[in-house]
Amino acid sequence: MVVWDSFQKDLIQLELESSNPAVASVIPVLQICSSLYALSRIHQSPLFLRYECLSVSEARQAEELFVSRCHDLTQVAIPLVEAFGVPDHLLGPIAFDWVRHNSRELRAML
């Protein structure tokens, strides 16, 4: 969590110091990604509950926030992937039709 706190402080500092609109437009995406990373670590590790770093209600809130951040990321996912310039042939079939890829019909065929 120390690394995450440091990253959040760096983002805030970058936001305050940046006059470049391109940099400013990236900050919300980085905040979503960093939140998702931290929440995924909480989600994947029972140690937070076992050692009472989080209460059960806080763990539930973290789960709800994780789902919310995933939804937030869907709003910027395509531009984010396009920004990396990955050629279409290197992206899997899920990249082009994720609804069909996750459908029950396709899973039944597998």
C-alpha positions as CSV (number, residue, x, y, z in Angstrom):
1,M,0.0,0.0,0.0
2,V,3.0,2.3,0.5
3,V,3.7,2.2,-3.3
4,W,0.0,2.9,-4.0
5,D,0.0,5.9,-1.7
6,S,3.2,7.2,-3.3
7,F,1.7,6.7,-6.8
8,Q,-1.4,8.6,-5.7
9,K,0.7,11.5,-4.4
10,D,2.7,11.6,-7.7
11,L,-0.6,11.8,-9.6
12,I,-1.8,14.7,-7.6
13,Q,1.5,16.5,-8.0
14,L,1.4,15.9,-11.7
15,E,-2.1,17.2,-11.9
16,L,-1.2,20.3,-10.0
17,E,2.0,21.0,-12.0
18,S,0.9,20.1,-15.5
19,S,-0.3,22.7,-18.0
20,N,-0.3,20.2,-20.8
21,P,-3.9,19.1,-21.7
22,A,-2.6,15.7,-23.0
23,V,-1.1,14.9,-19.6
24,A,-4.2,16.2,-17.8
25,S,-6.4,13.9,-19.8
26,V,-4.4,10.8,-18.8
27,I,-4.6,11.4,-15.1
28,P,-8.2,10.2,-14.6
29,V,-7.3,6.9,-16.5
30,L,-4.2,6.4,-14.3
31,Q,-6.3,7.0,-11.2
32,I,-8.8,4.3,-12.3
33,C,-6.1,1.9,-13.1
34,S,-4.2,2.4,-9.9
35,S,-7.5,2.1,-7.9
36,L,-8.3,-1.1,-9.7
37,Y,-4.8,-2.5,-9.0
38,A,-5.1,-1.7,-5.2
39,L,-8.6,-3.1,-5.0
40,S,-7.7,-6.2,-6.9
41,R,-4.9,-6.9,-4.4
42,I,-7.4,-6.5,-1.6
43,H,-9.9,-8.7,-3.5
44,Q,-7.3,-11.5,-4.1
45,S,-5.9,-11.7,-0.6
46,P,-7.8,-13.0,2.5
47,L,-5.0,-11.6,4.7
48,F,-6.7,-8.2,4.9
49,L,-9.7,-9.8,6.6
50,R,-7.7,-12.4,8.5
51,Y,-5.5,-9.8,10.2
52,E,-8.4,-7.4,10.6
53,C,-6.8,-4.7,8.4
54,L,-10.4,-4.4,6.9
55,S,-13.7,-5.1,8.5
56,V,-16.2,-7.2,6.7
57,S,-18.2,-4.2,5.8
58,E,-15.1,-2.4,4.4
59,A,-14.3,-5.5,2.4
60,R,-17.8,-5.4,0.9
61,Q,-17.3,-1.7,0.1
62,A,-14.0,-2.5,-1.6
63,E,-15.7,-5.2,-3.7
64,E,-18.4,-2.7,-4.7
65,L,-15.8,-0.1,-5.5
66,F,-13.9,-2.7,-7.6
67,V,-17.0,-3.3,-9.7
68,S,-17.6,0.4,-10.0
69,R,-14.0,1.0,-11.2
70,C,-14.3,-1.8,-13.7
71,H,-17.3,-0.1,-15.1
72,D,-15.4,3.3,-15.2
73,L,-12.6,1.6,-17.1
74,T,-15.0,0.3,-19.7
75,Q,-15.6,3.9,-20.7
76,V,-12.0,4.4,-21.6
77,A,-10.8,0.9,-22.5
78,I,-10.9,1.2,-26.3
79,P,-9.0,4.5,-26.4
80,L,-6.6,3.1,-23.8
81,V,-5.8,0.0,-25.9
82,E,-5.6,2.1,-29.1
83,A,-3.1,4.5,-27.4
84,F,-0.7,1.6,-27.2
85,G,-0.9,1.0,-30.9
86,V,-1.3,-2.8,-30.6
87,P,-2.1,-4.2,-34.1
88,D,-5.5,-5.9,-34.5
89,H,-3.9,-9.3,-35.4
90,L,-2.3,-9.4,-31.9
91,L,-5.5,-8.8,-30.1
92,G,-7.6,-11.8,-29.3
93,P,-11.1,-12.4,-30.5
94,I,-12.5,-10.9,-27.2
95,A,-11.2,-7.5,-28.3
96,F,-13.7,-7.3,-31.1
97,D,-16.8,-8.8,-29.7
98,W,-16.5,-9.2,-25.9
99,V,-20.3,-9.6,-25.5
100,R,-20.3,-12.6,-27.8
101,H,-17.1,-13.9,-26.3
102,N,-18.7,-14.0,-22.8
103,S,-22.1,-15.3,-24.0
104,R,-23.4,-18.6,-22.7
105,E,-23.8,-19.9,-26.3
106,L,-20.0,-19.5,-26.9
107,R,-19.2,-21.1,-23.6
108,A,-21.4,-24.0,-24.4
109,M,-19.5,-24.6,-27.7
110,L,-16.2,-24.7,-25.8
